[in-house]
Amino acid sequence: MSGLVAWVDTAQPARGRAAFRRGLAAVADRGRAGRVEIELEGGWIGAAVDEAGDVGTHGAFTVALDGAPSNLRALTAEQAARESGASSPAEVLAAIFTEIGVEQGLSRAEGSFALLAWDAGTRTLWAVRDRAGARPMFTLDGPAGFGASSTPGALGAGELDAEGLDRVTRVGLIPPPLSTFRGVERVAAGCLRRRGATSTLVRWWDAPRGVAGRGGALVRWVQSLEFSARLCVRHAARGSHATWVEDAASLAVLCAAGHPVSGPAPVILLDVEGGRPVPTPVGASTVHRAALGPGDLDAALDDLGALEEPVASVDALAWWAIAREAERQDVSRVLTGRGVEAWLDPQPAPGKGLLDRVRRRARPAPELPPELDAIVRSAQIQPPAAAWLQRRTTLPERTLRIPDLVGTAAGVHFDAPLCDPRLVQLGASVPVDHHAGIPARLWEAMGAPPSSQQRAVLPVAAWLSGPCAHLLEGLPGRLGRFVDPASLGPWPGDFSATPAATERVFALMVLERWLRGR
């Protein structure tokens, strides 16, 4: 993984150069192997890189890359890349951008990556997140010019943003354009084009609320989802990897999508203390069991608090435990059965998840459109509005961002084939009116059991009521100005009354650990 930073449109070059070099030093200090600095006509672009191929130039384009497209071999075979003689991922993308433009070139790139691209011909900076939005990108428009970076702290804004951190405790994530630092904005899943003093955001996908079609359209969508799921699993299963089997539903999804769970690849099972044991898949040759119990909670909070931004979801504990076990077994890639079936659910169970927390507490996030404000402020959130709200706010920032953050810290890449960009975009095109029928028909088409089988619930409330109760002592006081004590009521209160209440307490704990290191 590379750390990227760029600075352009500087009216005062000396100030801009100083800001750029401070940012480059900041990303280099996060453990990267080396740094590359390129001066542009009107700015600078650089990276702290793992490999020299993360930065490259072809024609008018200079590209700095964090991660790499998963279909890099196919991109390298394209005519523009072949004729250019490009030999590195950054050069391949630069050659394709030179030939067909940035937006069209990015539409052909798949996987988890972020990049900065400078077009010298038009003096345009592109700050890009991949099409699913797993990798982050941040921008700052200030006196020293316009800065973009894959790390918010590299842009020189030292003051924490209470509004952004407030979102962590109320809805469990920091949605774009908010970030952890005041003045720094997170780019939504898409790309931001900066030309002169004008910034334009191009979203890769959106969630329209239009009236759904009828008849055979739904069948065609299901068939397309089925085909894409099988294709994604085949792609993700190539090479050295382990498979995380969470429960019977997860196993069914993987098997139905064509993944040979019984085979030479090791299987990782999560044994949660106080939860149901996961049965060993029939035919699995090598099985590793990752244990997760109350004795692990303190260490998990420390690790989650050390990430570049707070990951405030109880679900992150499962990802953390699997990443830790994969690291022990020297496995660099883990395939999971999570994905599109979760965010196509139009009506989550009462008291669970984002919608309940929005319904109870949250004023609307400022970046969302007026119609979303109206939905959140209304007394009831019902389908299809609920489905539209859930996927608009949850998919890229929670479903994809948590495994990306947790896995990167442990040196493990999570492949969630049902969250592949092809499925994300295809699912986002399904009108919300049809969501109620998608999961059942998808599982029927794939020969899997109904998706209503719930994944194992982590008994965090029971742990915090018993052996881990000491972790809650004095917590509100340690959060200071970032949490309104009045919003907590009697502390700790009956935080185990609902899953949403437990999620909120866990978010406060992660945020406190994160603030402790700042």
Secondary structure in CASP SS format (residue, H / E / C, confidence):
PFRMAT SS
TARGET T0000
AUTHOR 0000-0000-0000
METHOD secondary structure of the structure
MODEL  1
M C 1.00
S C 1.00
G E 1.00
L E 1.00
V E 1.00
A E 1.00
W E 1.00
V E 1.00
D C 1.00
T C 1.00
A C 1.00
Q C 1.00
P H 1.00
A H 1.00
R H 1.00
G H 1.00
R H 1.00
A H 1.00
A H 1.00
F H 1.00
R H 1.00
R H 1.00
G H 1.00
L H 1.00
A H 1.00
A H 1.00
V H 1.00
A H 1.00
D C 1.00
R C 1.00
G C 1.00
R C 1.00
A C 1.00
G E 1.00
R E 1.00
V E 1.00
E E 1.00
I E 1.00
E E 1.00
L E 1.00
E C 1.00
G C 1.00
G E 1.00
W E 1.00
I E 1.00
G E 1.00
A E 1.00
A E 1.00
V E 1.00
D C 1.00
E C 1.00
A H 1.00
G H 1.00
D H 1.00
V E 1.00
G E 1.00
T E 1.00
H E 1.00
G C 1.00
A C 1.00
F E 1.00
T E 1.00
V E 1.00
A E 1.00
L E 1.00
D E 1.00
G E 1.00
A C 1.00
P C 1.00
S C 1.00
N C 1.00
L H 1.00
R H 1.00
A H 1.00
L H 1.00
T H 1.00
A C 1.00
E C 1.00
Q H 1.00
A H 1.00
A H 1.00
R H 1.00
E H 1.00
S H 1.00
G C 1.00
A C 1.00
S C 1.00
S C 1.00
P H 1.00
A H 1.00
E H 1.00
V H 1.00
L H 1.00
A H 1.00
A H 1.00
I H 1.00
F H 1.00
T H 1.00
E H 1.00
I H 1.00
G C 1.00
V H 1.00
E H 1.00
Q H 1.00
G H 1.00
L H 1.00
S C 1.00
R C 1.00
A C 1.00
E C 1.00
G C 1.00
S C 1.00
F E 1.00
A E 1.00
L E 1.00
L E 1.00
A E 1.00
W E 1.00
D E 1.00
A C 1.00
G C 1.00
T C 1.00
R C 1.00
T E 1.00
L E 1.00
W E 1.00
A E 1.00
V E 1.00
R E 1.00
D C 1.00
R C 1.00
A C 1.00
G C 1.00
A C 1.00
R C 1.00
P C 1.00
M C 1.00
F E 1.00
T E 1.00
L E 1.00
D E 1.00
G E 1.00
P C 1.00
A C 1.00
G E 1.00
F E 1.00
G E 1.00
A E 1.00
S E 1.00
S C 1.00
T C 1.00
P H 1.00
G H 1.00
A H 1.00
L H 1.00
G C 1.00
A C 1.00
G C 1.00
E C 1.00
L E 1.00
D C 1.00
A H 1.00
E H 1.00
G H 1.00
L H 1.00
D H 1.00
R H 1.00
V H 1.00
T H 1.00
R H 1.00
V H 1.00
G C 1.00
L C 1.00
I C 1.00
P C 1.00
P C 1.00
P C 1.00
L C 1.00
S C 1.00
T C 1.00
F E 1.00
R C 1.00
G C 1.00
V C 1.00
E E 1.00
R E 1.00
V C 1.00
A C 1.00
A C 1.00
G E 1.00
C E 1.00
L E 1.00
R E 1.00
R E 1.00
R E 1.00
G C 1.00
A C 1.00
T E 1.00
S E 1.00
T E 1.00
L E 1.00
V E 1.00
R E 1.00
W C 1.00
W C 1.00
D C 1.00
A C 1.00
P C 1.00
R C 1.00
G C 1.00
V C 1.00
A C 1.00
G C 1.00
R C 1.00
G C 1.00
G H 1.00
A H 1.00
L H 1.00
V H 1.00
R H 1.00
W H 1.00
V H 1.00
Q H 1.00
S H 1.00
L H 1.00
E H 1.00
F H 1.00
S H 1.00
A H 1.00
R H 1.00
L H 1.00
C H 1.00
V H 1.00
R H 1.00
H H 1.00
A H 1.00
A C 1.00
R C 1.00
G C 1.00
S C 1.00
H C 1.00
A E 1.00
T E 1.00
W E 1.00
V E 1.00
E C 1.00
D C 1.00
A H 1.00
A H 1.00
S H 1.00
L H 1.00
A H 1.00
V H 1.00
L H 1.00
C H 1.00
A H 1.00
A C 1.00
G C 1.00
H C 1.00
P C 1.00
V C 1.00
S C 1.00
G C 1.00
P C 1.00
A C 1.00
P C 1.00
V E 1.00
I E 1.00
L E 1.00
L E 1.00
D E 1.00
V E 1.00
E C 1.00
G C 1.00
G C 1.00
R C 1.00
P C 1.00
V C 1.00
P C 1.00
T C 1.00
P C 1.00
V C 1.00
G C 1.00
A C 1.00
S C 1.00
T C 1.00
V E 1.00
H E 1.00
R E 1.00
A E 1.00
A E 1.00
L E 1.00
G C 1.00
P H 1.00
G H 1.00
D H 1.00
L H 1.00
D H 1.00
A H 1.00
A H 1.00
L H 1.00
D H 1.00
D H 1.00
L H 1.00
G H 1.00
A C 1.00
L C 1.00
E C 1.00
E C 1.00
P C 1.00
V C 1.00
A C 1.00
S C 1.00
V C 1.00
D C 1.00
A H 1.00
L H 1.00
A H 1.00
W H 1.00
W H 1.00
A H 1.00
I H 1.00
A H 1.00
R H 1.00
E H 1.00
A H 1.00
E H 1.00
R H 1.00
Q C 1.00
D C 1.00
V C 1.00
S C 1.00
R E 1.00
V E 1.00
L E 1.00
T E 1.00
G C 1.00
R C 1.00
G E 1.00
V H 1.00
E H 1.00
A H 1.00
W H 1.00
L C 1.00
D C 1.00
P C 1.00
Q C 1.00
P C 1.00
A C 1.00
P C 1.00
G C 1.00
K C 1.00
G H 1.00
L H 1.00
L H 1.00
D H 1.00
R H 1.00
V H 1.00
R H 1.00
R H 1.00
R C 1.00
A C 1.00
R C 1.00
P C 1.00
A C 1.00
P C 1.00
E C 1.00
L C 1.00
P C 1.00
P H 1.00
E H 1.00
L H 1.00
D H 1.00
A H 1.00
I H 1.00
V H 1.00
R H 1.00
S C 1.00
A C 1.00
Q C 1.00
I C 1.00
Q C 1.00
P C 1.00
P C 1.00
A H 1.00
A H 1.00
A H 1.00
W H 1.00
L H 1.00
Q H 1.00
R H 1.00
R H 1.00
T H 1.00
T H 1.00
L H 1.00
P H 1.00
E H 1.00
R H 1.00
T H 1.00
L H 1.00
R H 1.00
I H 1.00
P H 1.00
D H 1.00
L H 1.00
V H 1.00
G H 1.00
T H 1.00
A H 1.00
A H 1.00
G C 1.00
V C 1.00
H E 1.00
F E 1.00
D E 1.00
A C 1.00
P C 1.00
L E 1.00
C C 1.00
D C 1.00
P H 1.00
R H 1.00
L H 1.00
V H 1.00
Q H 1.00
L H 1.00
G H 1.00
A H 1.00
S C 1.00
V C 1.00
P C 1.00
V H 1.00
D H 1.00
H H 1.00
H H 1.00
A H 1.00
G H 1.00
I H 1.00
P H 1.00
A H 1.00
R H 1.00
L H 1.00
W H 1.00
E H 1.00
A H 1.00
M H 1.00
G C 1.00
A C 1.00
P C 1.00
P C 1.00
S C 1.00
S C 1.00
Q C 1.00
Q C 1.00
R C 1.00
A C 1.00
V C 1.00
L C 1.00
P C 1.00
V H 1.00
A H 1.00
A H 1.00
W H 1.00
L H 1.00
S H 1.00
G C 1.00
P C 1.00
C C 1.00
A H 1.00
H H 1.00
L H 1.00
L H 1.00
E C 1.00
G C 1.00
L H 1.00
P H 1.00
G H 1.00
R H 1.00
L H 1.00
G H 1.00
R H 1.00
F H 1.00
V C 1.00
D C 1.00
P H 1.00
A H 1.00
S H 1.00
L H 1.00
G C 1.00
P C 1.00
W C 1.00
P C 1.00
G C 1.00
D C 1.00
F C 1.00
S C 1.00
A C 1.00
T C 1.00
P H 1.00
A H 1.00
A H 1.00
T H 1.00
E H 1.00
R H 1.00
V H 1.00
F H 1.00
A H 1.00
L H 1.00
M H 1.00
V H 1.00
L H 1.00
E H 1.00
R H 1.00
W H 1.00
L H 1.00
R H 1.00
G C 1.00
R C 1.00
END
